[in-house]
């Protein structure tokens, strides 16, 4: 079990190791493990791989540990190797994971996802191709019958019954996530997956009430969010991950933009969302992304201040001082790390030492730790 992180300043001060209160949940620090697809499931079930992968990041000191994109239905998977939460049989394996995360002093989050037109694809370490039905693939669905790229499936446009099913699937998934012991759910509306596809004119060519104007394009994602919020307990937070911009060249025509993301974030706040996890891109292969350290942070900052809602910053965040300054400068309320957490599961512990924050390693690792014994103090299991 981890010992507690002791902030060197008051709880009201914003810095990387200050607590963050979201409804009745208080994260011990501002470091979260971002959802990262592992493509290591069979029929959606979590395995020992997921226990070790997620559990080691909790041992490493992260305040919130998120699952990878977890499919709300079999057809909502990106690949046959995706995690799922579409049936009750998935719950016990997840409960084993959340119990362990809580024992380490971390909170547990699940990202609820539907891949839309990017579904039924091979795992990424294979050549990019659609998985044929004969090989266990399935029919992809989308707002409009527009494929993402040549190697991707041609999706079927969702009709009214299909739309209703997706909403119901998200709500049922949220209920199962609660039964599995998760403290946070995050609705995936980014990276070119189904809900992002509705938001962007690049992928949404509908002529009914779900297409055309901004108000129509946000309608279906908001229906999903409201259904999940109605299921999820009022004392626990709901996150939404969005792509703040498509990064699309003007030659493609209208696309999803940062100003629209700000307007959408305001509507999400009204719908009971507590934090916007701000990413970008993923909805068109011609995207032009200016990659660099912290390249998405300004989007988080803009949405945070203009929409008046807590945000999470992601994308090429590696250095402790960099992450700390994002929080201190009020560019985000939470920093979500992905690849850096793969490289170093104990990044939060190392960051605390670099930033001269008092922190202790797990008692099992004390002989390897560099912190002083007097900084160690047991913590209780998190409660919401």
C-alpha positions as CSV (number, residue, x, y, z in Angstrom):
1,X,0.0,0.0,0.0
2,X,1.2,3.5,-0.8
3,X,1.8,6.0,1.9
4,X,0.2,9.4,1.5
5,X,1.4,12.3,-0.6
6,X,1.7,15.4,1.7
7,X,1.4,18.7,-0.2
8,X,3.9,21.3,0.9
9,X,1.3,24.0,0.4
10,X,-2.4,24.4,1.4
11,X,-5.1,22.3,-0.4
12,X,-6.5,25.4,-2.0
13,X,-3.3,26.1,-3.9
14,X,-3.0,24.7,-7.4
15,X,0.0,22.6,-8.1
16,X,0.7,19.1,-9.3
17,X,0.5,17.5,-5.9
18,X,-2.4,19.5,-4.6
19,X,-5.7,17.6,-4.0
20,X,-8.5,18.1,-6.6
21,X,-12.1,17.9,-5.5
22,X,-14.7,16.9,-8.0
23,X,-18.1,16.5,-6.4
24,X,-17.6,14.2,-3.4
25,X,-14.4,12.7,-4.8
26,X,-11.0,14.3,-3.8
27,X,-8.1,13.1,-5.9
28,X,-4.8,13.1,-3.8
29,X,-3.0,14.8,-6.7
30,X,-3.4,16.2,-10.2
31,X,-1.8,13.2,-12.0
32,X,-4.0,10.8,-13.9
33,X,-3.1,7.8,-16.1
34,X,-4.6,8.5,-19.5
35,X,-6.7,5.8,-21.2
36,X,-4.3,3.7,-23.4
37,X,-5.5,0.8,-25.5
38,X,-3.7,-2.4,-24.8
39,X,-5.5,-4.6,-27.3
40,X,-5.1,-7.5,-25.0
41,X,-8.6,-8.7,-24.3
42,X,-10.6,-11.7,-25.5
43,X,-14.4,-11.1,-25.8
44,X,-13.9,-7.8,-23.8
45,X,-12.7,-9.4,-20.6
46,X,-10.0,-7.8,-18.5
47,X,-7.1,-10.1,-17.8
48,X,-4.0,-10.3,-15.6
49,X,-2.3,-8.0,-18.1
50,X,-4.8,-5.3,-17.2
51,X,-4.5,-5.8,-13.5
52,X,-0.7,-5.5,-13.7
53,X,-0.7,-2.7,-16.2
54,X,-3.2,-0.5,-14.3
55,X,-2.2,-1.7,-10.9
56,X,1.5,-0.7,-11.4
57,X,0.5,2.8,-12.2
58,X,-1.5,3.0,-9.0
59,X,1.6,1.7,-7.1
60,X,3.5,4.5,-8.8
61,X,1.5,7.2,-7.2
62,X,-1.1,8.4,-9.8
63,X,-4.2,9.9,-8.2
64,X,-6.5,8.5,-10.9
65,X,-6.0,5.5,-13.1
66,X,-8.1,5.2,-16.2
67,X,-8.9,2.1,-18.2
68,X,-8.4,2.1,-21.9
69,X,-11.3,2.8,-24.2
70,X,-13.8,0.2,-23.0
71,X,-16.4,-0.7,-25.5
72,X,-20.1,-0.3,-24.6
73,X,-21.1,-3.0,-27.2
74,X,-19.3,-5.6,-29.2
75,X,-19.7,-3.5,-32.4
76,X,-18.2,-0.6,-30.5
77,X,-14.8,-2.1,-30.3
78,X,-11.9,-0.8,-32.3
79,X,-10.4,-4.3,-32.6
80,X,-11.2,-7.8,-31.4
81,X,-8.6,-7.2,-28.6
82,X,-10.5,-4.3,-27.0
83,X,-11.8,-4.2,-23.4
84,X,-15.6,-4.3,-23.0
85,X,-18.3,-3.6,-20.5
86,X,-21.3,-4.7,-22.5
87,X,-22.3,-7.7,-20.3
88,X,-22.5,-8.4,-16.6
89,X,-19.9,-11.2,-16.9
90,X,-17.3,-8.5,-17.5
91,X,-17.8,-7.0,-14.0
92,X,-15.9,-9.4,-11.7
93,X,-12.6,-9.0,-13.5
94,X,-12.9,-5.2,-13.3
95,X,-13.9,-5.4,-9.6
96,X,-10.6,-7.2,-9.0
97,X,-8.7,-4.3,-10.6
98,X,-10.6,-1.5,-8.9
99,X,-10.2,-3.2,-5.5
100,X,-6.4,-3.3,-6.1
101,X,-6.3,0.4,-7.3
102,X,-8.1,1.5,-4.2
103,X,-5.8,-0.5,-1.9
104,X,-2.9,1.5,-3.4
105,X,-4.6,4.9,-2.7
106,X,-5.7,5.6,-6.3
107,X,-9.1,6.2,-7.7
108,X,-10.4,4.2,-10.6
109,X,-11.8,5.6,-13.9
110,X,-13.3,3.8,-16.9
111,X,-13.5,5.4,-20.3
112,X,-16.7,4.3,-22.1
113,X,-16.3,4.2,-25.8
114,X,-17.8,3.3,-29.2
115,X,-15.4,3.2,-32.2
116,X,-18.0,4.1,-34.8
117,X,-16.5,4.0,-38.3
118,X,-13.1,3.1,-36.9
119,X,-14.3,-0.3,-35.6
120,X,-13.5,-3.9,-36.7
121,X,-9.8,-3.1,-37.3
122,X,-6.7,-5.2,-36.7
123,X,-4.6,-4.6,-33.6
124,X,-2.1,-1.8,-34.3
125,X,1.0,-4.0,-34.4
126,X,-0.4,-5.8,-37.5
127,X,-0.7,-4.2,-40.9
128,X,-3.6,-1.7,-40.9
129,X,-6.7,-3.5,-42.3
130,X,-10.3,-4.2,-41.6
131,X,-11.1,-7.5,-39.9
132,X,-13.4,-9.4,-42.2
133,X,-16.5,-11.0,-40.8
134,X,-15.1,-14.5,-41.6
135,X,-12.2,-13.6,-39.2
136,X,-14.5,-12.4,-36.4
137,X,-15.1,-8.8,-37.7
138,X,-18.4,-6.9,-37.6
139,X,-20.3,-4.2,-39.4
140,X,-19.1,-0.7,-38.4
141,X,-21.7,2.1,-37.9
142,X,-21.4,5.9,-38.1
143,X,-23.4,9.1,-38.4
144,X,-23.0,8.8,-42.2
145,X,-21.8,6.2,-44.6
146,X,-18.3,7.7,-45.0
147,X,-15.3,5.5,-44.4
148,X,-12.3,7.0,-42.4
149,X,-9.7,5.8,-44.9
150,X,-9.2,3.2,-47.6
151,X,-8.1,0.5,-45.2
152,X,-11.1,1.1,-42.9
153,X,-14.6,-0.4,-43.3
154,X,-17.5,1.3,-45.0
155,X,-19.9,2.1,-42.2
156,X,-23.6,1.8,-42.2
157,X,-25.5,5.0,-41.3
158,X,-27.2,4.7,-37.9
159,X,-31.0,4.9,-38.1
160,X,-33.3,5.9,-35.2
161,X,-33.3,2.4,-33.7
162,X,-29.5,2.2,-33.9
163,X,-29.2,5.6,-32.2
164,X,-31.4,4.5,-29.4
165,X,-29.4,1.4,-29.0
166,X,-26.1,3.3,-28.7
167,X,-27.6,5.6,-26.0
168,X,-28.9,2.6,-24.1
169,X,-25.6,0.8,-24.4
170,X,-23.7,3.7,-22.9
171,X,-26.2,3.9,-20.0
172,X,-26.0,0.2,-19.3
173,X,-22.2,0.3,-19.5
174,X,-22.1,3.1,-16.9
175,X,-24.3,1.0,-14.6
176,X,-21.9,-1.9,-14.9
177,X,-18.9,0.3,-14.3
178,X,-20.5,1.4,-11.1
179,X,-21.0,-2.2,-10.0
180,X,-17.4,-2.9,-10.9
181,X,-16.2,-0.3,-8.4
182,X,-15.2,2.6,-10.6
183,X,-15.2,6.1,-9.2
184,X,-15.2,8.1,-12.5
185,X,-16.6,7.4,-15.9
186,X,-15.3,9.2,-19.0
187,X,-17.3,9.4,-22.2
188,X,-15.1,9.1,-25.2
189,X,-16.1,11.8,-27.8
190,X,-12.6,12.3,-29.4
191,X,-10.1,10.8,-31.8
192,X,-12.6,10.2,-34.7
193,X,-14.7,7.6,-32.8
194,X,-18.5,7.6,-32.9
195,X,-19.4,10.6,-30.8
196,X,-16.7,12.7,-32.4
197,X,-18.0,11.6,-35.8
198,X,-21.3,13.2,-35.0
199,X,-19.6,16.5,-33.9
200,X,-17.5,17.0,-37.0
201,X,-18.9,18.1,-40.4
202,X,-16.1,16.0,-42.0
203,X,-17.8,12.8,-40.9
204,X,-21.4,13.9,-40.3
205,X,-23.3,14.6,-43.5
206,X,-26.8,13.8,-42.0
207,X,-29.8,15.9,-43.1
208,X,-32.0,15.0,-40.1
209,X,-32.0,16.6,-36.6
210,X,-28.5,15.1,-35.9
211,X,-26.7,16.8,-38.8
212,X,-26.0,20.2,-40.3
213,X,-25.9,22.9,-37.7
214,X,-23.8,23.0,-34.6
215,X,-26.9,22.5,-32.5
216,X,-27.8,19.4,-34.5
217,X,-24.3,17.9,-34.5
218,X,-24.0,18.1,-30.7
219,X,-27.5,16.7,-30.1
220,X,-26.6,13.0,-30.1
221,X,-23.4,13.2,-28.0
222,X,-25.4,15.2,-25.5
223,X,-28.1,12.5,-25.5
224,X,-25.5,10.0,-24.6
225,X,-24.0,12.2,-21.9
226,X,-27.4,12.9,-20.3
227,X,-28.2,9.2,-20.3
228,X,-24.9,8.4,-18.5
229,X,-25.2,11.3,-16.0
230,X,-28.7,10.0,-15.1
231,X,-27.3,6.6,-14.3
232,X,-24.1,7.8,-12.6
233,X,-24.4,8.8,-8.9
234,X,-24.7,12.5,-8.3
235,X,-21.8,12.4,-5.8
236,X,-19.4,11.0,-8.4
237,X,-17.9,12.9,-11.4
238,X,-18.4,12.4,-15.1
239,X,-15.6,13.3,-17.6
240,X,-15.9,13.7,-21.4
241,X,-12.9,13.4,-23.7
242,X,-13.1,15.6,-26.8
243,X,-10.9,16.5,-29.7
244,X,-10.8,20.2,-29.5
245,X,-10.0,20.6,-33.2
246,X,-9.8,18.2,-36.2
247,X,-6.6,19.9,-37.3
248,X,-8.1,19.7,-40.8
249,X,-6.7,21.7,-43.7
250,X,-9.1,24.3,-45.1
251,X,-9.2,22.5,-48.4
252,X,-11.4,19.8,-46.7
253,X,-14.1,22.4,-45.9
254,X,-15.9,22.8,-42.6
255,X,-14.5,20.8,-39.7
256,X,-14.7,20.7,-35.9
257,X,-13.0,23.7,-34.3
258,X,-11.8,25.1,-31.0
259,X,-14.6,27.7,-30.7
260,X,-17.2,24.9,-31.3
261,X,-15.4,22.9,-28.5
262,X,-15.8,25.8,-26.1
263,X,-19.6,26.0,-26.9
264,X,-19.9,22.3,-26.6
265,X,-18.1,22.3,-23.2
266,X,-20.6,24.9,-21.9
267,X,-23.4,22.5,-22.9
268,X,-21.6,19.6,-21.3
269,X,-21.3,21.6,-18.1
270,X,-25.0,22.2,-18.1
271,X,-25.6,18.5,-18.6
272,X,-23.6,17.7,-15.4
273,X,-20.2,17.0,-16.8
274,X,-17.4,17.8,-14.3
275,X,-14.2,17.8,-16.4
276,X,-13.3,18.0,-20.1
277,X,-10.4,15.8,-21.1
278,X,-8.9,17.9,-23.9
279,X,-7.2,16.1,-26.8
280,X,-7.2,16.9,-30.5
281,X,-7.4,15.2,-33.9
282,X,-8.1,11.7,-35.1
283,X,-11.1,12.2,-37.4
284,X,-9.4,12.6,-40.8
285,X,-6.2,11.1,-42.2
286,X,-5.2,14.5,-43.8
287,X,-5.0,16.2,-40.4
288,X,-2.0,18.5,-39.9
289,X,-0.9,18.4,-36.3
290,X,1.9,20.7,-35.1
291,X,3.4,18.2,-32.7
292,X,5.6,19.4,-29.9
293,X,5.8,19.3,-26.1
294,X,2.5,20.4,-24.6
295,X,1.0,21.1,-28.1
296,X,-2.6,20.6,-26.9
297,X,-2.3,22.5,-23.6
298,X,-3.5,25.8,-25.0
299,X,-6.8,24.1,-26.0
300,X,-7.3,22.9,-22.5
301,X,-6.6,26.4,-21.2
302,X,-9.0,28.0,-23.6
303,X,-11.8,25.6,-22.8
304,X,-11.2,25.8,-19.1
305,X,-11.4,29.6,-19.0
306,X,-14.0,30.3,-21.7
307,X,-16.4,27.5,-20.7
308,X,-15.8,27.8,-17.0
309,X,-15.2,24.1,-16.5
310,X,-12.3,21.9,-15.1
311,X,-10.1,20.5,-17.9
312,X,-7.5,17.8,-18.3
313,X,-4.3,18.4,-20.3
314,X,-2.8,15.7,-22.5
315,X,-0.2,15.2,-25.2
316,X,3.6,15.0,-25.0
317,X,3.7,15.9,-21.4
318,X,6.9,14.3,-19.9
319,X,8.8,16.6,-17.5
320,X,7.5,17.1,-13.9
321,X,8.2,20.8,-14.1
322,X,6.2,21.0,-17.3
323,X,3.2,19.2,-15.7
324,X,3.5,21.3,-12.5
325,X,3.5,24.6,-14.4
326,X,0.4,23.6,-16.4
327,X,-1.5,23.3,-13.1
328,X,0.1,26.3,-11.5
329,X,-0.7,28.5,-14.5
330,X,-4.3,27.3,-14.4
331,X,-4.1,25.8,-17.9
332,X,-5.7,22.6,-16.6
333,X,-7.0,21.1,-13.4
334,X,-5.6,17.7,-14.2
335,X,-2.6,16.3,-16.2
336,X,-3.2,13.0,-17.9
337,X,0.0,11.1,-18.9
338,X,0.1,8.2,-21.3
339,X,3.4,7.2,-23.0
340,X,5.5,8.7,-20.2
341,X,3.6,6.4,-17.8
342,X,4.4,3.4,-20.0
343,X,8.1,4.4,-19.9
344,X,8.0,5.0,-16.1
345,X,5.1,3.6,-14.1
346,X,6.5,5.4,-11.0
347,X,6.6,8.8,-12.7
348,X,4.5,10.5,-9.9
349,X,6.9,9.3,-7.3
350,X,9.9,10.5,-9.2
351,X,8.1,13.8,-10.0
352,X,7.4,14.5,-6.4
353,X,11.1,14.1,-5.6
354,X,12.1,16.4,-8.4
355,X,9.5,19.0,-7.3
356,X,10.5,18.6,-3.7
357,X,7.1,17.5,-2.6
358,X,6.9,15.1,0.3
359,X,5.9,11.7,-0.9
360,X,6.6,8.1,0.1
361,X,7.1,5.0,-1.9
362,X,5.1,1.8,-1.2
363,X,6.3,0.2,2.0
364,X,7.3,-2.8,0.1
365,X,9.8,-0.7,-1.9
366,X,11.3,1.4,1.0
367,X,14.8,0.0,0.6
368,X,14.9,1.4,-2.9
369,X,13.2,4.7,-2.1
370,X,15.1,7.9,-1.8
371,X,12.6,9.7,0.5
372,X,13.2,10.1,4.2
373,X,11.4,7.8,6.6
374,X,9.7,10.6,8.5
375,X,7.7,11.5,5.4
376,X,5.9,8.2,5.4
377,X,2.4,7.9,6.7
378,X,-0.3,5.3,5.8
379,X,-3.4,6.3,3.9
380,X,-6.8,4.8,4.0
381,X,-8.6,3.3,1.0
382,X,-10.2,6.0,-1.1
383,X,-13.9,6.6,-0.5
384,X,-16.2,8.7,-2.6
